[in-house]
Amino acid sequence: MNIAAVQRRTLAVLSIAQITGGVGVAVGTALSSLVVAKLSGSVAISGLAGTSSVLGAALLALPTAGAANRDGRRAGLTLAYACAVLGCLVALLAIATRVWPLLLAGLVLFGGGSAGNLASRYSATDLSAPGHSARHLAWVVWAATIGSVTGPNLAEPAERLGRRLGLAPDTGPFALSLLAFALALAVVLVALRPDPLLLARATSQGSPAPAAPGSPAAPAPTPATARTRSRGGLRAGWRALRESPAASRALVAIAVAHTAMVSVMSMTPVHLDHAGAGYRTIGVVLSVHIAGMFVLSPAVGWLADRIGRTRVLVLGMGVLLAAALLAGGAGPHDIGRVTAGLGLLGVGWSCGLIAGSAMLTEAVPLERRPAVQGLSDLLMNVCGAGGTILAGLIVSGLSYGTLGTATAVMVTVTAAWLALTTRPARAA
């Protein structure tokens, strides 16, 4: 079998699923807080909309990884997108019956869309040739740009179309999300064949693939390692992390980069609103931020393959440091400086996610990868949710500038730790 040809097909299928799944996530979340506010009559409760979907993505990360570990990537992605479809159905029922707690429950299941999109990036690396996993992962991440940018702009047209079709008010975006997730589910079920993880296991014959420059080779599989195929989960993930310092460093880098990004990003609209900035201005700033997150991801992946994962991780922390100082030191009227800071914030996040994910994947045996990858997505989402809560407390109690300073300290310490704990012979 031509593995290179199968990998090209796999990347194309995953990219299509990522685009449609990204549309589903973006269009559904665009108005979720507003809908919860309408149903509950409380602005405070409306904030639970975002928390519910992030919590759902975290809770579904390990089941998605467990299904992949047992039966292949197709099974894992099917579980994630099927949960998202079910979440949309629950949301439609909740809005129609005006029951906001039911809507929050639906949004937890809706988080399966994010869990599936995150898992797709790891699926892109199963059949990668040595030295190419970061760029393959990056291309799938890049595909999310289309959904992330297009989705929010489809929310209002979807609502208008829903009203014309006789749907209950505010259900149009979730109906469109339902269709998008169903399409992603169909693409995975029909086209993700052969399964990349199962094929990689069949062709590996128990031999670890050579590592890319700057990444330590994964330890050879053992009988105990092989047994984790049927029970991959939290315990197997922690065990693999204890056995691989490189995987632990990668996981910490991913979590820190994500926490830094969501903390500053989530509080920027509030900071700008204090100066009277309108929705259009805030929208432009966030669009630049999203572009920074995704548009340069192929270049980040290529760089990580060329110079090594650790160097790109340290570079990403440096970019996040510049972003925190630039945005945090800007006044609410300094739109240009805030915009530049948010753009750099997205680029730094991209470096952390892509280089860290590639390093994490290559640092553990093939048999344990889904468990460790699921654990990584779980911790990333938990840290992100915690970061937004802490960021809100810092800004409300102190200032946006203090948040920038705290973020700068966090990424600086992480960069120093990465540099000091990486052996010179393996450093990239």
RODO-2510 file (C-alpha; in nm, 4 decimals, decimal comma):
residues 428
     n   res          X          Y          Z
     1     m     0,0000     0,0000     0,0000
     2     n     0,1246     0,3484    -0,0880
     3     i     0,1349     0,5131     0,2550
     4     a     0,2150     0,8563     0,1101
     5     a    -0,0972     0,8452    -0,1093
     6     v    -0,3122     0,7331     0,1847
     7     q    -0,1712     1,0178     0,3936
     8     r    -0,2578     1,2747     0,1267
     9     r    -0,6130     1,1432     0,1174
    10     t    -0,6298     1,1418     0,4974
    11     l    -0,5194     1,5051     0,5156
    12     a    -0,7810     1,6054     0,2577
    13     v    -1,0599     1,4230     0,4436
    14     l    -0,9588     1,5666     0,7800
    15     s    -0,9382     1,9168     0,6334
    16     i    -1,2914     1,8911     0,4944
    17     a    -1,4214     1,7635     0,8290
    18     q    -1,2306     2,0429     1,0048
    19     i    -1,3876     2,3088     0,7815
    20     t    -1,7436     2,1847     0,8278
    21     g    -1,6924     2,1137     1,1972
    22     g    -1,5380     2,4590     1,2395
    23     v    -1,8446     2,6189     1,0831
    24     g    -2,0632     2,4237     1,3247
    25     v    -1,8660     2,5372     1,6283
    26     a    -1,8390     2,9001     1,5215
    27     v    -2,1983     2,9574     1,4104
    28     g    -2,3399     2,7887     1,7209
    29     t    -2,1220     2,9739     1,9693
    30     a    -2,1656     3,3104     1,7991
    31     l    -2,5069     3,3680     1,9584
    32     s    -2,5144     3,1085     2,2368
    33     s    -2,4493     3,3593     2,5174
    34     l    -2,7148     3,5938     2,3819
    35     v    -2,9716     3,3140     2,3596
    36     v    -2,8980     3,1998     2,7161
    37     a    -2,9376     3,5605     2,8334
    38     k    -3,2763     3,5852     2,6621
    39     l    -3,4031     3,2592     2,8083
    40     s    -3,2708     3,3132     3,1600
    41     g    -3,3107     3,6898     3,1829
    42     s    -2,9638     3,7105     3,3388
    43     v    -2,6411     3,8436     3,1918
    44     a    -2,4460     3,6574     3,4601
    45     i    -2,5972     3,3247     3,3585
    46     s    -2,5252     3,3987     2,9924
    47     g    -2,1540     3,3601     3,0669
    48     l    -2,2175     2,9928     3,1408
    49     a    -2,2804     2,9340     2,7706
    50     g    -1,9120     2,9533     2,6819
    51     t    -1,8146     2,7679     2,9972
    52     s    -2,0534     2,4834     2,9105
    53     s    -1,9155     2,4292     2,5608
    54     v    -1,5534     2,4436     2,6827
    55     l    -1,6396     2,2029     2,9636
    56     g    -1,7987     1,9705     2,7095
    57     a    -1,4874     1,9742     2,4923
    58     a    -1,2788     1,8869     2,7986
    59     l    -1,5095     1,6102     2,9196
    60     l    -1,5301     1,4510     2,5747
    61     a    -1,1551     1,4619     2,5071
    62     l    -1,0808     1,1357     2,6907
    63     p    -1,3810     0,9377     2,5559
    64     t    -1,2846     1,0502     2,2051
    65     a    -0,9267     0,9368     2,2633
    66     g    -1,0436     0,6122     2,4219
    67     a    -1,2607     0,5277     2,1216
    68     a    -0,9697     0,6034     1,8900
    69     n    -0,7377     0,3891     2,1009
    70     r    -0,9698     0,0911     2,0787
    71     d    -1,1126     0,1154     1,7288
    72     g    -0,9215     0,3828     1,5360
    73     r    -0,9463     0,7518     1,4617
    74     r    -1,2728     0,7152     1,2718
    75     a    -1,4421     0,5807     1,5845
    76     g    -1,3087     0,8650     1,7983
    77     l    -1,4095     1,1410     1,5586
    78     t    -1,7489     0,9769     1,5050
    79     l    -1,8146     0,9848     1,8784
    80     a    -1,7161     1,3510     1,9052
    81     y    -1,9219     1,4768     1,6112
    82     a    -2,2197     1,2556     1,7040
    83     c    -2,2231     1,4178     2,0487
    84     a    -2,2173     1,7588     1,8797
    85     v    -2,5163     1,6622     1,6628
    86     l    -2,7034     1,5448     1,9728
    87     g    -2,6103     1,8682     2,1496
    88     c    -2,7623     2,0720     1,8673
    89     l    -3,0843     1,8716     1,8884
    90     v    -3,1018     1,9324     2,2636
    91     a    -3,0349     2,3028     2,2066
    92     l    -3,3162     2,3260     1,9507
    93     l    -3,5554     2,1615     2,1962
    94     a    -3,4387     2,3866     2,4817
    95     i    -3,4895     2,7057     2,2808
    96     a    -3,8284     2,5936     2,1539
    97     t    -3,9441     2,5139     2,5087
    98     r    -3,7634     2,8180     2,6618
    99     v    -3,5715     2,6052     2,9184
   100     w    -3,2273     2,7567     2,9667
   101     p    -3,0762     2,4799     3,1882
   102     l    -3,1540     2,2339     2,9086
   103     l    -2,9756     2,4648     2,6651
   104     l    -2,6652     2,4616     2,8843
   105     a    -2,6784     2,0812     2,8880
   106     g    -2,7013     2,0857     2,5099
   107     l    -2,3999     2,3143     2,4913
   108     v    -2,1964     2,0628     2,6935
   109     l    -2,2661     1,8015     2,4251
   110     f    -2,2117     2,0706     2,1625
   111     g    -1,8516     2,0810     2,2888
   112     g    -1,8018     1,7544     2,1031
   113     g    -1,7524     1,9627     1,7905
   114     s    -1,4465     2,1275     1,9426
   115     a    -1,3245     1,7929     2,0746
   116     g    -1,3508     1,6461     1,7251
   117     n    -1,1702     1,9374     1,5645
   118     l    -0,8874     1,9132     1,8176
   119     a    -0,8600     1,5363     1,7705
   120     s    -0,8394     1,5817     1,3935
   121     r    -0,5002     1,7495     1,4227
   122     y    -0,3548     1,4428     1,5895
   123     s    -0,5154     1,2147     1,3320
   124     a    -0,3104     1,3970     1,0692
   125     t     0,0170     1,2705     1,2207
   126     d    -0,0454     0,8949     1,2339
   127     l     0,0941     0,8289     0,8861
   128     s     0,3359     1,1214     0,8644
   129     a     0,6861     1,0480     0,7419
   130     p     0,9654     1,1331     0,9893
   131     g     1,0211     1,5078     1,0000
   132     h     0,6802     1,5939     0,8502
   133     s     0,4313     1,5519     1,1358
   134     a     0,4286     1,9197     1,2372
   135     r     0,3519     2,0483     0,8883
   136     h     0,0822     1,7838     0,8321
   137     l    -0,0769     1,8728     1,1651
   138     a    -0,0499     2,2409     1,0754
   139     w    -0,2377     2,2014     0,7484
   140     v    -0,5362     2,0529     0,9295
   141     v    -0,5199     2,3336     1,1869
   142     w    -0,5081     2,5844     0,9015
   143     a    -0,8293     2,4405     0,7568
   144     a    -1,0037     2,5614     1,0732
   145     t    -0,9468     2,9173     0,9484
   146     i    -1,2279     2,8821     0,6973
   147     g    -1,4828     2,7654     0,9513
   148     s    -1,3709     3,0034     1,2243
   149     v    -1,3932     3,3087     1,0003
   150     t    -1,7034     3,2085     0,8046
   151     g    -1,9111     3,0667     1,0882
   152     p    -1,9885     3,3829     1,2890
   153     n    -2,0917     3,5618     0,9700
   154     l    -2,3456     3,2865     0,8975
   155     a    -2,5261     3,3169     1,2314
   156     e    -2,7535     3,6055     1,1318
   157     p    -2,8426     3,4667     0,7840
   158     a    -2,9134     3,1292     0,9459
   159     e    -3,1508     3,2923     1,1913
   160     r    -3,3349     3,4733     0,9110
   161     l    -3,3614     3,1510     0,7111
   162     g    -3,4865     2,9650     1,0164
   163     r    -3,7666     3,2161     1,0644
   164     r    -3,8688     3,1823     0,6997
   165     l    -3,8806     2,8048     0,7417
   166     g    -4,1033     2,8399     1,0455
   167     l    -3,8448     2,7483     1,3073
   168     a    -3,8664     2,8907     1,6587
   169     p    -3,6815     3,2217     1,7127
   170     d    -3,3063     3,1911     1,7796
   171     t    -3,2912     2,8297     1,6585
   172     g    -3,1548     2,9056     1,3093
   173     p    -2,7829     2,9085     1,4063
   174     f    -2,8123     2,5795     1,5925
   175     a    -2,9995     2,4250     1,3013
   176     l    -2,7097     2,5237     1,0747
   177     s    -2,4618     2,3865     1,3285
   178     l    -2,6557     2,0620     1,3264
   179     l    -2,6186     2,0345     0,9493
   180     a    -2,2485     2,1225     0,9645
   181     f    -2,1711     1,8617     1,2321
   182     a    -2,3783     1,6018     1,0481
   183     l    -2,1752     1,6682     0,7338
   184     a    -1,8475     1,6380     0,9263
   185     l    -1,9729     1,3116     1,0748
   186     a    -2,0657     1,1778     0,7303
   187     v    -1,7293     1,2760     0,5828
   188     v    -1,5432     1,0925     0,8590
   189     l    -1,7600     0,7819     0,8422
   190     v    -1,7512     0,7493     0,4642
   191     a    -1,4137     0,8852     0,3594
   192     l    -1,1668     0,8287     0,6448
   193     r    -1,0686     0,4883     0,5075
   194     p    -0,8340     0,3212     0,5685
   195     d    -0,8212     0,4390     0,9257
   196     p    -0,4864     0,6192     0,9709
   197     l    -0,4191     0,5000     1,3262
   198     l    -0,5065     0,1368     1,2543
   199     l    -0,2966     0,1424     0,9388
   200     a    -0,0047     0,2977     1,1255
   201     r    -0,0248     0,0240     1,3876
   202     a    -0,0447    -0,2463     1,1240
   203     t     0,2593    -0,1166     0,9363
   204     s     0,4722    -0,0268     1,2386
   205     q     0,5187    -0,3937     1,3448
   206     g     0,6160    -0,2709     1,6889
   207     s     0,8996    -0,0474     1,5678
   208     p     0,8999     0,3190     1,6674
   209     a     0,9263     0,5690     1,3841
   210     p     1,2420     0,7811     1,3660
   211     a     1,2045     1,1134     1,5388
   212     a     1,2216     1,4481     1,3656
   213     p     1,5172     1,6795     1,4353
   214     g     1,5032     1,8165     1,7879
   215     s     1,2531     1,5586     1,9106
   216     p     1,3514     1,2580     2,1235
   217     a     1,2480     0,9231     1,9809
   218     a     0,9568     0,7523     2,1495
   219     p     1,0524     0,4488     2,3567
   220     a     0,9957     0,1127     2,1936
   221     p     0,6571    -0,0473     2,2661
   222     t     0,6459    -0,3158     2,5336
   223     p     0,3793    -0,5792     2,6054
   224     a     0,2450    -0,3529     2,8802
   225     t     0,2294    -0,0682     2,6312
   226     a     0,0404    -0,2793     2,3826
   227     r    -0,2223    -0,3695     2,6413
   228     t    -0,3179    -0,0027     2,6747
   229     r    -0,4758    -0,0210     2,3289
   230     s    -0,7929    -0,1592     2,4788
   231     r    -0,8070     0,0725     2,7798
   232     g    -0,6463     0,3987     2,6854
   233     g    -0,7495     0,6761     2,9168
   234     l    -0,6422     0,8979     3,1998
   235     r    -0,4268     0,6367     3,3765
   236     a    -0,2474     0,5289     3,0587
   237     g    -0,1898     0,8909     2,9635
   238     w    -0,0347     0,9819     3,2972
   239     r     0,1857     0,6726     3,2863
   240     a     0,3181     0,7647     2,9440
   241     l     0,3877     1,1198     3,0582
   242     r     0,5860     0,9968     3,3580
   243     e     0,7968     0,7839     3,1256
   244     s     0,8630     1,0645     2,8761
   245     p     0,9965     1,4009     2,9992
   246     a     0,9689     1,5365     2,6453
   247     a     0,5961     1,4597     2,6376
   248     s     0,5529     1,6326     2,9728
   249     r     0,7311     1,9433     2,8455
   250     a     0,5130     1,9467     2,5354
   251     l     0,1926     1,9141     2,7388
   252     v     0,2915     2,1995     2,9698
   253     a     0,3836     2,4199     2,6723
   254     i     0,0479     2,3548     2,5033
   255     a    -0,1445     2,4283     2,8235
   256     v     0,0493     2,7495     2,8971
   257     a     0,0174     2,8798     2,5402
   258     h    -0,3578     2,8141     2,5409
   259     t    -0,4083     2,9662     2,8855
   260     a    -0,2154     3,2795     2,7881
   261     m    -0,4127     3,3157     2,4668
   262     v    -0,7647     3,2742     2,6051
   263     s    -0,6939     3,4841     2,9156
   264     v    -0,5872     3,7948     2,7265
   265     m    -0,8266     3,7412     2,4350
   266     s    -1,1333     3,6969     2,6566
   267     m    -1,0734     4,0227     2,8431
   268     t    -0,9778     4,2379     2,5436
   269     p    -1,3395     4,3135     2,4381
   270     v    -1,4119     4,4285     2,7936
   271     h    -1,0999     4,6478     2,7909
   272     l    -1,2013     4,8076     2,4608
   273     d    -1,5625     4,8466     2,5676
   274     h    -1,4520     5,0660     2,8573
   275     a    -1,3309     5,3166     2,5996
   276     g    -1,6587     5,3026     2,4110
   277     a    -1,5314     5,0899     2,1207
   278     g    -1,8173     4,9557     1,9123
   279     y    -1,8853     4,6001     1,8071
   280     r    -1,7317     4,6658     1,4668
   281     t    -1,3990     4,7740     1,6167
   282     i    -1,3941     4,4837     1,8585
   283     g    -1,4823     4,2504     1,5718
   284     v    -1,1876     4,3725     1,3654
   285     v    -0,9475     4,3226     1,6572
   286     l    -1,0722     3,9682     1,7144
   287     s    -1,0564     3,8928     1,3399
   288     v    -0,6882     3,9888     1,3381
   289     h    -0,6403     3,7635     1,6389
   290     i    -0,8084     3,4675     1,4648
   291     a    -0,5966     3,5281     1,1566
   292     g    -0,2858     3,5144     1,3748
   293     m    -0,4008     3,1829     1,5210
   294     f    -0,4561     3,0006     1,1938
   295     v    -0,3291     3,1728     0,8806
   296     l     0,0420     3,1193     0,9513
   297     s     0,0031     2,7642     1,0839
   298     p     0,1551     2,5964     0,7718
   299     a     0,4662     2,8139     0,8104
   300     v     0,4824     2,7312     1,1810
   301     g     0,4576     2,3591     1,1037
   302     w     0,7308     2,3804     0,8405
   303     l     0,9546     2,5709     1,0822
   304     a     0,8970     2,3167     1,3590
   305     d     0,9991     2,0357     1,1227
   306     r     1,3035     2,2270     1,0044
   307     i     1,4564     2,3646     1,3251
   308     g     1,2897     2,1467     1,5854
   309     r     0,9924     2,1574     1,8168
   310     t     1,1661     2,2968     2,1261
   311     r     1,3004     2,6003     1,9461
   312     v     0,9578     2,6815     1,8043
   313     l     0,8013     2,6376     2,1484
   314     v     1,0502     2,8826     2,3003
   315     l     0,9927     3,1164     2,0043
   316     g     0,6177     3,0922     2,0638
   317     m     0,6594     3,1850     2,4296
   318     g     0,8646     3,4849     2,3184
   319     v     0,5885     3,5930     2,0815
   320     l     0,3310     3,5520     2,3595
   321     l     0,5530     3,7643     2,5849
   322     a     0,5626     4,0415     2,3241
   323     a     0,1856     4,0139     2,2766
   324     a     0,1129     4,0372     2,6506
   325     l     0,3366     4,3406     2,6954
   326     l     0,2089     4,5103     2,3815
   327     a    -0,1617     4,4611     2,4499
   328     g    -0,1359     4,4876     2,8286
   329     g     0,0532     4,8159     2,8079
   330     a    -0,1971     4,9704     2,5676
   331     g    -0,4688     5,2039     2,6819
   332     p    -0,8274     5,1241     2,5841
   333     h    -0,8115     5,3979     2,3181
   334     d    -0,4915     5,2616     2,1593
   335     i    -0,6720     5,0343     1,9142
   336     g    -0,3705     4,9857     1,6880
   337     r    -0,1484     4,8600     1,9678
   338     v    -0,4163     4,6296     2,1050
   339     t    -0,4784     4,4918     1,7556
   340     a    -0,1081     4,4232     1,7024
   341     g    -0,0882     4,2556     2,0423
   342     l    -0,3853     4,0308     1,9686
   343     g    -0,2387     3,9337     1,6316
   344     l     0,0880     3,8304     1,7975
   345     l    -0,1120     3,6495     2,0649
   346     g    -0,2624     3,4297     1,7949
   347     v     0,0763     3,3575     1,6358
   348     g     0,2283     3,2605     1,9709
   349     w    -0,0633     3,0257     2,0383
   350     s    -0,0126     2,8663     1,6966
   351     c     0,3555     2,8003     1,7742
   352     g     0,2659     2,6410     2,1060
   353     l    -0,0162     2,4241     1,9725
   354     i     0,1540     2,2976     1,6571
   355     a     0,5079     2,2421     1,7845
   356     g     0,3806     2,1110     2,1178
   357     s     0,1342     1,8693     1,9577
   358     a     0,3990     1,7341     1,7203
   359     m     0,6498     1,6944     2,0045
   360     l     0,3917     1,5238     2,2254
   361     t     0,2992     1,2797     1,9495
   362     e     0,6565     1,1795     1,8706
   363     a     0,7644     1,1454     2,2344
   364     v     0,5372     0,8504     2,3177
   365     p     0,4906     0,5060     2,1589
   366     l     0,2239     0,4653     1,8936
   367     e     0,0126     0,2489     2,1240
   368     r    -0,0147     0,5226     2,3861
   369     r    -0,0540     0,8254     2,1644
   370     p    -0,4356     0,8531     2,1702
   371     a    -0,4418     0,8361     2,5517
   372     v    -0,1761     1,1059     2,5891
   373     q    -0,3326     1,3207     2,3182
   374     g    -0,6718     1,2998     2,4855
   375     l    -0,5193     1,3950     2,8175
   376     s    -0,3495     1,6915     2,6494
   377     d    -0,6790     1,8191     2,5077
   378     l    -0,8487     1,7690     2,8444
   379     l    -0,5863     1,9715     3,0318
   380     m    -0,5714     2,2357     2,7604
   381     n    -0,9446     2,3014     2,7831
   382     v    -0,9479     2,2927     3,1636
   383     c    -0,6582     2,5389     3,1792
   384     g    -0,8306     2,7590     2,9235
   385     a    -1,1521     2,7672     3,1247
   386     g    -0,9594     2,8380     3,4442
   387     g    -0,7608     3,1071     3,2663
   388     t    -1,0724     3,2974     3,1653
   389     i    -1,2036     3,2884     3,5229
   390     l    -0,8754     3,4141     3,6682
   391     a    -0,8442     3,6762     3,3959
   392     g    -1,1870     3,8117     3,4830
   393     l    -1,0948     3,8339     3,8506
   394     i    -0,7634     4,0082     3,7721
   395     v    -0,9198     4,2644     3,5400
   396     s    -1,2155     4,3354     3,7679
   397     g    -1,0012     4,3588     4,0803
   398     l    -0,6883     4,5177     3,9321
   399     s    -0,6528     4,6029     3,5638
   400     y    -0,6074     4,4754     3,2083
   401     g    -0,2438     4,5815     3,2296
   402     t    -0,1949     4,3599     3,5347
   403     l    -0,3334     4,0678     3,3350
   404     g    -0,0771     4,1393     3,0643
   405     t     0,2033     4,1456     3,3202
   406     a     0,0910     3,8197     3,4816
   407     t     0,0714     3,6528     3,1398
   408     a     0,4169     3,7831     3,0501
   409     v     0,5645     3,6341     3,3675
   410     m     0,3966     3,2974     3,3030
   411     v     0,5261     3,2575     2,9468
   412     t     0,8745     3,3837     3,0399
   413     v     0,9078     3,1253     3,3167
   414     t     0,7828     2,8554     3,0793
   415     a     1,0310     2,9526     2,8070
   416     a     1,3199     2,9422     3,0542
   417     w     1,2043     2,6051     3,1861
   418     l     1,1794     2,4595     2,8351
   419     a     1,5275     2,5811     2,7460
   420     l     1,6869     2,4606     3,0701
   421     t     1,5224     2,1165     3,0828
   422     t     1,6007     2,0207     2,7237
   423     r     1,9294     1,8385     2,6851
   424     p     2,1720     2,0199     2,4559
   425     a     2,2157     1,7152     2,2374
   426     r     1,8445     1,7034     2,1763
   427     a     1,7706     2,0706     2,1717
   428     a     1,6483     2,2068     1,8463
***
